[in-house]
């Protein structure tokens, strides 16, 4: 059962509780309708609660990188004697003065 069946039970219960005007002597359709509405609401609430529990405790598979997996093969030599490479020092760009642009004629005087 799930949300669909819970909504179906609530719809059938609402039809029996509010829409049917026939009153048999041996059965009260209003009570049956309300019982179905409450059962449908309970099913919807429990389904949502179980979905939240499953989502909260989901286990994601661990994918190991091939570099860290223990496999027989060549061993990397110890490279502690090699100096680490430093990035190149950025050179400053030369300052270029802005071109001489005459002022606009509609600009206010300075």
Buried (B, 14 or more C-beta within 10 A) or exposed (E): EEBEBBBBBBEBBBEBBEEEEEEEEEEEBBEBBBBBBEBBBEBBEEBEEEEEEEEEEEEEEEEEEEEEEEEEEEEEEEEEEEEEEEEEEEEEEEEEEEEEEEEEEEEEEE
